[in-house]
Amino acid sequence: MILATVVIVILRFLRDVHYTVVTLSYGIMGSLECVCLAAYAGVLGLPHGTHEWILASGLVLFTFLGQTFLILALKFEQAGPVALLQSTDVIFSFIFQYAFLGVSPDGYSLVGAAIVILGVTLTTLRKWVVTLPAVDVQNNNFNICFKFLR
């Protein structure tokens, strides 16, 4: 989580650099790291068969698109909403691993996901309440709950 925060801060400083340069740099560093770790673990090898090549190609494509969209979002938007939406990766990871791999999440994963979802929900709700006018009825209803967050 700390490294993800560092990445967001660095990307905010690289706002004037073209997004393809940043994506290429992250791709090269990530590939080198994966090759080194796979060689160290003794699992370095090429995919076997067409199915594994298709899965690997899909992983490359969607990782590239996700990183590119993250960089463009941080370039044109404030870091807070982007980081908030990026935390929904947990939800999509559970859905995709169950749908495509048939892997059910265990209890610890569900508790962690619930904490992330709760944090995202509370942050979004607080952001909404802060933007309401002071005389709004909804603002008065939530005033007790979010009084300490203002």
C-alpha positions as CSV (number, residue, x, y, z in Angstrom):
1,M,0.0,0.0,0.0
2,I,2.9,2.3,0.8
3,L,4.4,1.7,-2.7
4,A,1.1,2.3,-4.4
5,T,1.0,5.7,-2.6
6,V,4.5,6.5,-3.7
7,V,3.6,5.6,-7.3
8,I,0.6,8.0,-7.2
9,V,2.8,10.8,-5.8
10,I,5.5,10.2,-8.4
11,L,2.9,10.2,-11.2
12,R,1.6,13.5,-10.0
13,F,5.1,15.0,-10.3
14,L,5.5,13.5,-13.8
15,R,2.3,15.3,-15.0
16,D,4.1,17.1,-17.9
17,V,5.8,13.9,-19.2
18,H,4.0,12.1,-22.0
19,Y,2.1,9.1,-20.6
20,T,3.7,6.6,-23.0
21,V,7.1,7.4,-21.5
22,V,5.9,6.7,-18.0
23,T,4.0,3.5,-19.1
24,L,7.1,2.2,-20.9
25,S,9.3,2.9,-17.9
26,Y,7.0,1.1,-15.5
27,G,6.7,-1.8,-17.9
28,I,10.4,-2.2,-18.3
29,M,11.0,-2.0,-14.5
30,G,8.1,-4.4,-13.8
31,S,9.3,-6.9,-16.4
32,L,12.9,-6.8,-15.0
33,E,11.6,-7.3,-11.5
34,C,9.3,-10.2,-12.5
35,V,12.1,-12.0,-14.5
36,C,14.5,-11.6,-11.5
37,L,12.0,-12.9,-9.0
38,A,10.9,-15.8,-11.2
39,A,14.5,-16.8,-11.8
40,Y,15.3,-16.6,-8.1
41,A,12.2,-18.7,-7.3
42,G,13.1,-21.2,-10.0
43,V,9.8,-20.9,-11.9
44,L,11.1,-18.9,-14.9
45,G,9.7,-20.3,-18.2
46,L,7.6,-19.6,-21.2
47,P,3.9,-20.4,-21.4
48,H,3.0,-23.8,-22.8
49,G,0.3,-24.0,-25.4
50,T,-2.0,-21.6,-27.1
51,H,-4.3,-21.1,-24.2
52,E,-1.5,-20.0,-21.9
53,W,-0.1,-17.6,-24.6
54,I,-3.6,-16.1,-25.0
55,L,-3.9,-15.6,-21.2
56,A,-0.4,-14.1,-21.0
57,S,-1.2,-11.7,-23.9
58,G,-4.4,-10.7,-22.3
59,L,-2.6,-10.0,-19.0
60,V,-0.1,-7.8,-20.9
61,L,-2.8,-5.9,-22.7
62,F,-5.0,-5.2,-19.7
63,T,-2.1,-4.3,-17.5
64,F,-0.9,-1.9,-20.1
65,L,-4.3,-0.4,-20.5
66,G,-4.8,-0.1,-16.7
67,Q,-1.5,1.6,-16.2
68,T,-2.1,4.0,-19.1
69,F,-5.6,4.9,-17.8
70,L,-4.2,5.4,-14.3
71,I,-1.5,7.7,-15.6
72,L,-4.0,9.7,-17.7
73,A,-6.4,10.0,-14.8
74,L,-3.7,11.3,-12.5
75,K,-2.6,13.7,-15.2
76,F,-6.1,15.3,-15.5
77,E,-7.7,14.7,-12.1
78,Q,-6.8,15.2,-8.5
79,A,-5.1,12.2,-6.8
80,G,-7.9,11.7,-4.2
81,P,-10.7,10.5,-6.5
82,V,-8.3,8.5,-8.6
83,A,-6.9,6.6,-5.6
84,L,-10.5,6.1,-4.4
85,L,-11.5,4.5,-7.7
86,Q,-8.3,2.5,-7.8
87,S,-9.2,0.8,-4.6
88,T,-12.1,-0.9,-6.4
89,D,-9.5,-3.2,-7.9
90,V,-10.1,-5.4,-4.8
91,I,-13.8,-5.9,-5.8
92,F,-13.0,-6.6,-9.4
93,S,-10.2,-9.0,-8.4
94,F,-12.7,-11.1,-6.4
95,I,-15.2,-11.1,-9.2
96,F,-12.8,-12.0,-11.9
97,Q,-10.9,-14.7,-9.9
98,Y,-14.2,-16.4,-9.1
99,A,-15.7,-16.0,-12.7
100,F,-12.6,-17.0,-14.7
101,L,-10.5,-19.1,-12.3
102,G,-13.2,-20.6,-10.1
103,V,-11.3,-19.6,-7.0
104,S,-13.4,-18.6,-4.0
105,P,-12.0,-16.1,-1.6
106,D,-11.3,-17.2,2.0
107,G,-12.4,-15.5,5.2
108,Y,-9.3,-13.3,5.5
109,S,-9.7,-12.0,2.0
110,L,-13.4,-11.2,2.6
111,V,-12.6,-9.3,5.8
112,G,-9.9,-7.3,4.0
113,A,-12.2,-6.6,1.1
114,A,-14.9,-5.5,3.5
115,I,-12.5,-3.1,5.2
116,V,-11.5,-1.6,1.8
117,I,-15.1,-1.3,0.7
118,L,-16.1,0.3,4.1
119,G,-13.2,2.8,3.8
120,V,-14.2,3.7,0.2
121,T,-17.8,4.1,1.2
122,L,-17.1,6.3,4.2
123,T,-14.7,8.5,2.3
124,T,-17.2,9.0,-0.5
125,L,-20.0,9.7,1.9
126,R,-17.9,12.2,3.8
127,K,-16.8,13.9,0.6
128,W,-20.5,14.2,-0.4
129,V,-21.6,15.6,3.0
130,V,-18.8,18.2,3.0
131,T,-19.9,19.5,-0.3
132,L,-23.6,20.0,0.9
133,P,-24.7,23.5,1.9
134,A,-24.8,24.1,5.6
135,V,-28.6,24.5,5.6
136,D,-29.3,21.3,3.8
137,V,-31.4,18.7,5.7
138,Q,-29.0,15.8,4.7
139,N,-26.1,17.8,6.1
140,N,-27.8,18.1,9.4
141,N,-28.6,14.4,9.5
142,F,-25.0,13.4,8.9
143,N,-23.6,16.2,11.0
144,I,-23.3,14.0,14.1
145,C,-21.6,11.1,12.2
146,F,-19.0,13.2,10.4
147,K,-18.5,16.0,12.9
148,F,-15.0,14.7,13.8
149,L,-14.0,14.5,10.1
150,R,-14.4,18.2,9.2
